[in-house]
Each structure stands twice: as structure tokens, then as C-alpha cells.
Amino acid sequence: MKAKKRRAAPLDIAAEMRRVIGLEARTLARLRDSVNGDYAAAARLMARCRGKVIMTGVGKSGLIAQKIAATLASTGTPALHLDPAEAMHGGLGVVQRQDLVVAIGKSGESAELNELLPRLRAIGAKVIAVTSDPHSTLARHACVVLVTPATQEACPLNLTPTCSTTAALAVGDALAVALMRLRNFKSDEFARNHPAGQLGRRLTLTVADVMRAGKRLPLVREDDAVSHMLVEITRQHAGAVCVVDRQGRLKGLVTDCDIRKPLEQGRNLQELSIPRIMNPRPTTIRPEALASRAIEIMELRRRPFNVLPVVDGRGRAVGLVQIHDLRGRGL
């Protein structure tokens, strides 16, 4: 009689995912504790590089190298990715003597990478190795070796790069941030490298770019009739109107909320003057300020509001910013 096969216990998927994340977290903790003078030396070497930083690696390490190259390039360090196989078929032409190559390899014994190393030496480019084996071929060809203590992968077969690639990525991020600090990399430089997308808009878009100005600016004078103010606030669909004096200086702001208050109190708007309805001390912003700052002002107050008058250096009303306009620009 055949023995019945025992069914495997059902997999606790959440527990397995916690195991993987926990193992990678412990790898990063060991990596943090292993950071020594070699890491500082690598950062200084990269800062002194008069050429470009070339990231390389095979397989999953190559993908990590691509990400690190992108991070370096966006934070002020000229960098690119070079695939070792492509390098041996003409791509090596991008490497020059003044360049610095950062090679990633867990074992340090990848055939494609090791075939490339003597060619790099012949060119005269220095090599920084990121590897878990300080005695590997890769390490022997490097002037600086960054040892990543990732001996065990999270993969149940201990084969698929998981912990090792996480460690390599963290090394790349640490080097990039250290270089930013060494170079005193500023937000305006970051903005030049990120002109598109939400990051670029937050760093480059100004209030003047998004404000309602000219004929689109809802504007009344202090001595105008309340009926004229109501027409103006309705016509511009801005939910507010700026109140100015004869010189165009901002004297106050009337919002939908300011109009509702006397109505809720049973008062007749037509019997009131604009100065009696308006907020005489509205929060303002300058046109050259970042649009992202306007959002911060409107959202971080105890009572968030939707419109913000824009004034120039003389206190004249030159625009109005509405929260919906900012959101429409992807901020």
C-alpha cells in the first residue's frame, strides 16, 4: 500500500515577505556598520574626478549601476552607465584616462566584468570596486574596494540577487549624497537638472508663472459700490477680489466667505461698504516666490485658504493665486 504524500503547509505570504524585508534590513544594518575610511576615500576620489564617473556591472548589478549613474548625474556628478559586454564591442570608446569607473559585482568574478578590467587599466582609468569579496579579481583591479557584507540572499535558493543588490544600491545612494555635501550642491542646481516633472515644477515654477494677472485679475477700488464688487468676483470666477486704493496698492481682500458672513447675520450687503466687508490684512506673496511656497502658505495655516493676493515691492496688487490653478499645474 502506497504511503500518502504529505501536503506542504500553506505558505504564509505576509510572513514570507516580512522575512525578506527583515533580511534585507539586517543586511543594510551590517553595511552601515562596515562603512570605513575606504568609503570616505571613494567619495573623495569621485569628487576629485576631472572626467566622468562610469558605472558598470553585470546582470542585476548592471541595473543597479544604471540607477546609481542616474542619481549621480542628477545631483551634480557627470556619470553614465556602461554595459561590460557592450564595452567590449566598441562601447569602451567612452572611457578616458581622467574617468573613474565604479564596478559592482557581488562575487567579483563575473567573466564579462573581469574581461573588461585589464582594458580599463590600459586606458589609465581608476576603478572603485563594490563587492562582497575583498579578495576577488574585481577587488584586485581596484584602487579602492567597498566591501558589502551581503553573503546571504533573501531568495530561498540563495541565488537571486536581493540583499546584495539592495546593499549596492544603498552604497550608490550614500556616495551620491556624500558628493552633494562635498560639493555643497544647491537646490537651484538640482532644478537645472530636473526641468520637467513634478520635481522640476516645484523647484522652478514661480508665482508669476501661475497667477491671475492683467485682465484676469479680479480688482476693485475701496470706494467702488458693493454691487460692482459682486459683479467682478462673479465675472472672474476666482472666488475672491483684490481691493486697492487709487495707486493700486492692496488694501484688502474679499472672498466668498467674507460675503457669506454678513448674509448669515441677516445684514443687507448693499448697505455696507467694501472696507466693511473685506479682510484688511490678507496674507500676500511676491511674484518671484516659488509657486510651491504659495501652496505651503495656503495649506499650512490653522485655517487653510484658497486664494492668495500677489503684491510687488511697492505693495501694489499685481496678481491672485488660486489653489486650483496650482493643482492644475501639477503642484
DRENDODO-328668 format. One record per residue (C-alpha): chain; x, y, z; residue number from 1; residue in three letters. Coordinates in nm, 3 decimals, always signed. Layout:
REM DRENDODO-328668
  mol       px       py       pz  seq  type
    A        X        Y        Z  NUM   ALA
...
END
This chain:
REM DRENDODO-328668
  mol       px       py       pz  seq  type
    A   +0.000   +0.000   +0.000    1   MET
    A   +0.145   +0.332   -0.109    2   LYS
    A   +0.208   +0.590   +0.157    3   ALA
    A   +0.014   +0.910   +0.112    4   LYS
    A   +0.217   +1.216   +0.025    5   LYS
    A   +0.209   +1.480   +0.295    6   ARG
    A   +0.076   +1.810   +0.175    7   ARG
    A   +0.303   +2.105   +0.221    8   ALA
    A   +0.180   +2.357   +0.472    9   ALA
    A   +0.015   +2.656   +0.303   10   PRO
    A   +0.252   +2.947   +0.257   11   LEU
    A   +0.203   +3.244   +0.486   12   ASP
    A   +0.272   +3.506   +0.218   13   ILE
    A   +0.278   +3.802   +0.455   14   ALA
    A   +0.524   +3.621   +0.685   15   ALA
    A   +0.748   +3.536   +0.390   16   GLU
    A   +0.750   +3.898   +0.276   17   MET
    A   +0.836   +4.012   +0.629   18   ARG
    A   +1.123   +3.762   +0.628   19   ARG
    A   +1.263   +3.903   +0.305   20   VAL
    A   +1.235   +4.264   +0.418   21   ILE
    A   +1.382   +4.177   +0.757   22   GLY
    A   +1.680   +4.003   +0.598   23   LEU
    A   +1.745   +4.297   +0.368   24   GLU
    A   +1.712   +4.536   +0.662   25   ALA
    A   +1.971   +4.337   +0.857   26   ARG
    A   +2.199   +4.345   +0.552   27   THR
    A   +2.173   +4.725   +0.545   28   LEU
    A   +2.244   +4.741   +0.918   29   ALA
    A   +2.562   +4.536   +0.869   30   ARG
    A   +2.652   +4.755   +0.572   31   LEU
    A   +2.612   +5.068   +0.782   32   ARG
    A   +2.842   +4.926   +1.049   33   ASP
    A   +3.103   +4.827   +0.791   34   SER
    A   +3.140   +5.173   +0.640   35   VAL
    A   +3.502   +5.278   +0.698   36   ASN
    A   +3.771   +5.503   +0.562   37   GLY
    A   +3.758   +5.328   +0.224   38   ASP
    A   +3.408   +5.466   +0.169   39   TYR
    A   +3.526   +5.818   +0.250   40   ALA
    A   +3.825   +5.770   +0.020   41   ALA
    A   +3.594   +5.659   -0.263   42   ALA
    A   +3.376   +5.969   -0.219   43   ALA
    A   +3.680   +6.199   -0.223   44   ARG
    A   +3.819   +6.022   -0.530   45   LEU
    A   +3.489   +6.074   -0.709   46   MET
    A   +3.479   +6.440   -0.604   47   ALA
    A   +3.828   +6.495   -0.747   48   ARG
    A   +3.749   +6.317   -1.074   49   CYS
    A   +3.811   +6.555   -1.366   50   ARG
    A   +3.632   +6.331   -1.612   51   GLY
    A   +3.310   +6.140   -1.567   52   LYS
    A   +3.205   +5.858   -1.336   53   VAL
    A   +3.125   +5.541   -1.529   54   ILE
    A   +2.905   +5.284   -1.354   55   MET
    A   +2.922   +4.923   -1.468   56   THR
    A   +2.806   +4.579   -1.362   57   GLY
    A   +2.663   +4.256   -1.500   58   VAL
    A   +2.301   +4.140   -1.478   59   GLY
    A   +2.110   +4.274   -1.178   60   LYS
    A   +2.421   +4.459   -1.065   61   SER
    A   +2.419   +4.631   -1.402   62   GLY
    A   +2.064   +4.751   -1.341   63   LEU
    A   +2.170   +4.889   -1.004   64   ILE
    A   +2.465   +5.057   -1.176   65   ALA
    A   +2.222   +5.228   -1.416   66   GLN
    A   +2.019   +5.367   -1.128   67   LYS
    A   +2.327   +5.494   -0.945   68   ILE
    A   +2.455   +5.662   -1.262   69   ALA
    A   +2.120   +5.839   -1.299   70   ALA
    A   +2.129   +5.953   -0.935   71   THR
    A   +2.484   +6.083   -0.967   72   LEU
    A   +2.409   +6.270   -1.290   73   ALA
    A   +2.101   +6.436   -1.140   74   SER
    A   +2.291   +6.551   -0.831   75   THR
    A   +2.587   +6.720   -0.993   76   GLY
    A   +2.828   +6.436   -1.078   77   THR
    A   +2.870   +6.371   -1.453   78   PRO
    A   +2.801   +5.998   -1.481   79   ALA
    A   +2.686   +5.731   -1.724   80   LEU
    A   +2.630   +5.357   -1.735   81   HIS
    A   +2.843   +5.121   -1.943   82   LEU
    A   +2.744   +4.761   -2.001   83   ASP
    A   +3.058   +4.537   -1.986   84   PRO
    A   +2.953   +4.333   -2.290   85   ALA
    A   +2.880   +4.647   -2.493   86   GLU
    A   +3.210   +4.791   -2.377   87   ALA
    A   +3.398   +4.502   -2.540   88   MET
    A   +3.224   +4.573   -2.870   89   HIS
    A   +3.303   +4.942   -2.910   90   GLY
    A   +3.147   +5.097   -2.600   91   GLY
    A   +3.490   +5.117   -2.438   92   LEU
    A   +3.548   +5.425   -2.651   93   GLY
    A   +3.361   +5.640   -2.398   94   VAL
    A   +3.621   +5.570   -2.128   95   VAL
    A   +3.908   +5.816   -2.098   96   GLN
    A   +4.211   +5.835   -1.875   97   ARG
    A   +4.062   +6.102   -1.649   98   GLN
    A   +3.744   +5.897   -1.589   99   ASP
    A   +3.661   +5.693   -1.282  100   LEU
    A   +3.491   +5.354   -1.312  101   VAL
    A   +3.273   +5.217   -1.032  102   VAL
    A   +3.225   +4.843   -1.090  103   ALA
    A   +2.960   +4.645   -0.900  104   ILE
    A   +2.985   +4.269   -0.860  105   GLY
    A   +2.884   +4.060   -0.559  106   LYS
    A   +3.133   +3.782   -0.621  107   SER
    A   +3.378   +3.998   -0.812  108   GLY
    A   +3.428   +3.711   -1.056  109   GLU
    A   +3.185   +3.783   -1.341  110   SER
    A   +3.359   +3.683   -1.662  111   ALA
    A   +3.228   +3.981   -1.863  112   GLU
    A   +3.339   +4.230   -1.598  113   LEU
    A   +3.675   +4.070   -1.537  114   ASN
    A   +3.748   +4.075   -1.910  115   GLU
    A   +3.688   +4.450   -1.907  116   LEU
    A   +3.912   +4.532   -1.611  117   LEU
    A   +4.255   +4.498   -1.785  118   PRO
    A   +4.130   +4.724   -2.066  119   ARG
    A   +4.035   +4.989   -1.814  120   LEU
    A   +4.379   +4.966   -1.659  121   ARG
    A   +4.539   +5.004   -2.004  122   ALA
    A   +4.339   +5.324   -2.061  123   ILE
    A   +4.451   +5.456   -1.723  124   GLY
    A   +4.106   +5.497   -1.566  125   ALA
    A   +4.088   +5.427   -1.194  126   LYS
    A   +3.845   +5.163   -1.065  127   VAL
    A   +3.638   +5.154   -0.747  128   ILE
    A   +3.503   +4.807   -0.668  129   ALA
    A   +3.175   +4.737   -0.488  130   VAL
    A   +3.183   +4.371   -0.392  131   THR
    A   +3.128   +4.129   -0.105  132   SER
    A   +3.463   +3.957   -0.167  133   ASP
    A   +3.768   +4.174   -0.090  134   PRO
    A   +3.996   +3.907   -0.242  135   HIS
    A   +3.817   +3.875   -0.576  136   SER
    A   +3.957   +3.955   -0.920  137   THR
    A   +3.748   +4.272   -0.925  138   LEU
    A   +3.891   +4.384   -0.593  139   ALA
    A   +4.250   +4.322   -0.710  140   ARG
    A   +4.200   +4.555   -1.008  141   HIS
    A   +4.056   +4.837   -0.796  142   ALA
    A   +4.233   +5.124   -0.623  143   CYS
    A   +3.952   +5.138   -0.363  144   VAL
    A   +3.738   +4.843   -0.254  145   VAL
    A   +3.399   +4.894   -0.089  146   LEU
    A   +3.306   +4.568   +0.080  147   VAL
    A   +2.932   +4.500   +0.108  148   THR
    A   +2.859   +4.233   +0.372  149   PRO
    A   +2.581   +4.065   +0.173  150   ALA
    A   +2.668   +3.696   +0.189  151   THR
    A   +2.310   +3.565   +0.205  152   GLN
    A   +2.035   +3.644   -0.042  153   GLU
    A   +1.668   +3.657   +0.054  154   ALA
    A   +1.591   +3.415   -0.230  155   CYS
    A   +1.504   +3.067   -0.086  156   PRO
    A   +1.767   +2.922   -0.320  157   LEU
    A   +2.019   +3.185   -0.207  158   ASN
    A   +2.074   +3.265   -0.576  159   LEU
    A   +1.859   +3.557   -0.693  160   THR
    A   +2.034   +3.889   -0.617  161   PRO
    A   +1.822   +4.057   -0.349  162   THR
    A   +2.019   +4.151   -0.039  163   CYS
    A   +2.334   +4.210   -0.245  164   SER
    A   +2.166   +4.447   -0.490  165   THR
    A   +1.992   +4.630   -0.205  166   THR
    A   +2.330   +4.682   -0.041  167   ALA
    A   +2.489   +4.802   -0.366  168   ALA
    A   +2.206   +5.046   -0.424  169   LEU
    A   +2.247   +5.185   -0.072  170   ALA
    A   +2.620   +5.230   -0.134  171   VAL
    A   +2.544   +5.426   -0.450  172   GLY
    A   +2.293   +5.649   -0.271  173   ASP
    A   +2.539   +5.709   +0.013  174   ALA
    A   +2.814   +5.808   -0.232  175   LEU
    A   +2.580   +6.041   -0.424  176   ALA
    A   +2.463   +6.219   -0.110  177   VAL
    A   +2.817   +6.246   +0.026  178   ALA
    A   +2.922   +6.408   -0.304  179   LEU
    A   +2.633   +6.652   -0.280  180   MET
    A   +2.757   +6.756   +0.064  181   ARG
    A   +3.119   +6.777   -0.050  182   LEU
    A   +3.021   +6.999   -0.344  183   ARG
    A   +2.762   +7.199   -0.147  184   ASN
    A   +2.508   +7.109   -0.416  185   PHE
    A   +2.219   +7.361   -0.407  186   LYS
    A   +1.851   +7.331   -0.490  187   SER
    A   +1.885   +7.566   -0.789  188   ASP
    A   +2.144   +7.330   -0.938  189   GLU
    A   +1.907   +7.040   -0.874  190   PHE
    A   +1.634   +7.235   -1.053  191   ALA
    A   +1.854   +7.282   -1.361  192   ARG
    A   +1.895   +6.905   -1.382  193   ASN
    A   +1.522   +6.839   -1.330  194   HIS
    A   +1.337   +7.087   -1.554  195   PRO
    A   +1.042   +6.853   -1.615  196   ALA
    A   +0.803   +6.660   -1.397  197   GLY
    A   +0.671   +6.749   -1.053  198   GLN
    A   +1.019   +6.795   -0.908  199   LEU
    A   +1.112   +7.043   -1.176  200   GLY
    A   +0.788   +7.236   -1.137  201   ARG
    A   +0.827   +7.262   -0.760  202   ARG
    A   +1.179   +7.397   -0.800  203   LEU
    A   +1.136   +7.630   -1.096  204   THR
    A   +0.774   +7.741   -1.131  205   LEU
    A   +0.720   +8.087   -0.979  206   THR
    A   +0.408   +8.264   -0.859  207   VAL
    A   +0.433   +8.494   -1.164  208   ALA
    A   +0.402   +8.185   -1.387  209   ASP
    A   +0.067   +8.079   -1.241  210   VAL
    A   -0.101   +8.390   -1.100  211   MET
    A   -0.407   +8.557   -1.250  212   ARG
    A   -0.288   +8.895   -1.373  213   ALA
    A   -0.387   +9.176   -1.608  214   GLY
    A   -0.744   +9.143   -1.728  215   LYS
    A   -0.780   +8.812   -1.542  216   ARG
    A   -0.709   +8.976   -1.205  217   LEU
    A   -1.032   +9.046   -1.012  218   PRO
    A   -0.985   +9.401   -0.885  219   LEU
    A   -1.198   +9.674   -0.725  220   VAL
    A   -1.125  +10.000   -0.550  221   ARG
    A   -1.212  +10.082   -0.191  222   GLU
    A   -1.477  +10.335   -0.294  223   ASP
    A   -1.647  +10.114   -0.553  224   ASP
    A   -2.005  +10.004   -0.496  225   ALA
    A   -2.065   +9.663   -0.342  226   VAL
    A   -2.276   +9.572   -0.647  227   SER
    A   -1.973   +9.632   -0.870  228   HIS
    A   -1.762   +9.411   -0.640  229   MET
    A   -2.017   +9.130   -0.668  230   LEU
    A   -2.015   +9.154   -1.046  231   VAL
    A   -1.635   +9.146   -1.055  232   GLU
    A   -1.596   +8.847   -0.822  233   ILE
    A   -1.857   +8.656   -1.025  234   THR
    A   -1.717   +8.752   -1.366  235   ARG
    A   -1.363   +8.631   -1.292  236   GLN
    A   -1.465   +8.301   -1.125  237   HIS
    A   -1.176   +8.337   -0.880  238   ALA
    A   -1.370   +8.320   -0.554  239   GLY
    A   -1.213   +8.647   -0.440  240   ALA
    A   -1.138   +9.002   -0.542  241   VAL
    A   -0.845   +9.230   -0.451  242   CYS
    A   -0.929   +9.570   -0.306  243   VAL
    A   -0.687   +9.851   -0.397  244   VAL
    A   -0.650  +10.225   -0.349  245   ASP
    A   -0.612  +10.479   -0.630  246   ARG
    A   -0.238  +10.397   -0.659  247   GLN
    A   -0.311  +10.026   -0.700  248   GLY
    A   -0.181   +9.934   -0.356  249   ARG
    A   -0.350   +9.634   -0.198  250   LEU
    A   -0.580   +9.740   +0.087  251   LYS
    A   -0.770   +9.419   +0.142  252   GLY
    A   -0.925   +9.102   +0.001  253   LEU
    A   -1.288   +8.996   -0.027  254   VAL
    A   -1.360   +8.625   -0.059  255   THR
    A   -1.681   +8.428   -0.092  256   ASP
    A   -1.652   +8.359   +0.280  257   CYS
    A   -1.635   +8.732   +0.360  258   ASP
    A   -1.956   +8.785   +0.162  259   ILE
    A   -2.140   +8.500   +0.333  260   ARG
    A   -2.068   +8.626   +0.685  261   LYS
    A   -2.289   +8.938   +0.675  262   PRO
    A   -2.556   +8.748   +0.484  263   LEU
    A   -2.566   +8.481   +0.755  264   GLU
    A   -2.601   +8.762   +1.008  265   GLN
    A   -2.907   +8.891   +0.820  266   GLY
    A   -2.737   +9.213   +0.710  267   ARG
    A   -2.800   +9.389   +0.379  268   ASN
    A   -2.483   +9.386   +0.165  269   LEU
    A   -2.595   +9.693   -0.028  270   GLN
    A   -2.589   +9.897   +0.291  271   GLU
    A   -2.225   +9.804   +0.359  272   LEU
    A   -1.909   +9.946   +0.208  273   SER
    A   -1.632   +9.729   +0.065  274   ILE
    A   -1.391   +9.819   +0.351  275   PRO
    A   -1.657   +9.689   +0.595  276   ARG
    A   -1.668   +9.353   +0.418  277   ILE
    A   -1.305   +9.293   +0.321  278   MET
    A   -1.021   +9.136   +0.515  279   ASN
    A   -0.787   +9.434   +0.563  280   PRO
    A   -0.482   +9.223   +0.640  281   ARG
    A   -0.470   +8.934   +0.393  282   PRO
    A   -0.164   +8.714   +0.365  283   THR
    A   +0.030   +8.802   +0.049  284   THR
    A   +0.314   +8.669   -0.162  285   ILE
    A   +0.561   +8.818   -0.409  286   ARG
    A   +0.553   +8.726   -0.781  287   PRO
    A   +0.913   +8.599   -0.778  288   GLU
    A   +0.843   +8.347   -0.499  289   ALA
    A   +0.822   +7.978   -0.588  290   LEU
    A   +0.471   +7.857   -0.663  291   ALA
    A   +0.533   +7.567   -0.425  292   SER
    A   +0.577   +7.825   -0.147  293   ARG
    A   +0.229   +7.960   -0.225  294   ALA
    A   +0.085   +7.613   -0.167  295   ILE
    A   +0.270   +7.584   +0.163  296   GLU
    A   +0.132   +7.918   +0.279  297   ILE
    A   -0.225   +7.830   +0.183  298   MET
    A   -0.224   +7.478   +0.327  299   GLU
    A   -0.011   +7.506   +0.641  300   LEU
    A   -0.211   +7.777   +0.819  301   ARG
    A   -0.451   +7.696   +1.102  302   ARG
    A   -0.734   +7.778   +0.860  303   ARG
    A   -0.627   +7.687   +0.505  304   PRO
    A   -0.747   +7.921   +0.232  305   PHE
    A   -0.783   +7.900   -0.144  306   ASN
    A   -0.662   +8.236   -0.276  307   VAL
    A   -0.351   +8.445   -0.218  308   LEU
    A   -0.300   +8.804   -0.336  309   PRO
    A   +0.029   +8.880   -0.511  310   VAL
    A   +0.196   +9.217   -0.446  311   VAL
    A   +0.509   +9.380   -0.585  312   ASP
    A   +0.780   +9.563   -0.392  313   GLY
    A   +0.562   +9.873   -0.365  314   ARG
    A   +0.267   +9.685   -0.223  315   GLY
    A   +0.065   +9.706   -0.544  316   ARG
    A   -0.168   +9.419   -0.629  317   ALA
    A   -0.029   +9.250   -0.941  318   VAL
    A   -0.193   +8.910   -0.927  319   GLY
    A   -0.400   +8.649   -0.748  320   LEU
    A   -0.308   +8.285   -0.695  321   VAL
    A   -0.581   +8.026   -0.662  322   GLN
    A   -0.515   +7.681   -0.519  323   ILE
    A   -0.695   +7.517   -0.815  324   HIS
    A   -0.460   +7.688   -1.060  325   ASP
    A   -0.161   +7.549   -0.871  326   LEU
    A   -0.307   +7.200   -0.861  327   ARG
    A   -0.376   +7.228   -1.232  328   GLY
    A   -0.005   +7.281   -1.292  329   ARG
    A   +0.079   +6.956   -1.116  330   GLY
    A   +0.197   +7.104   -0.785  331   LEU
END
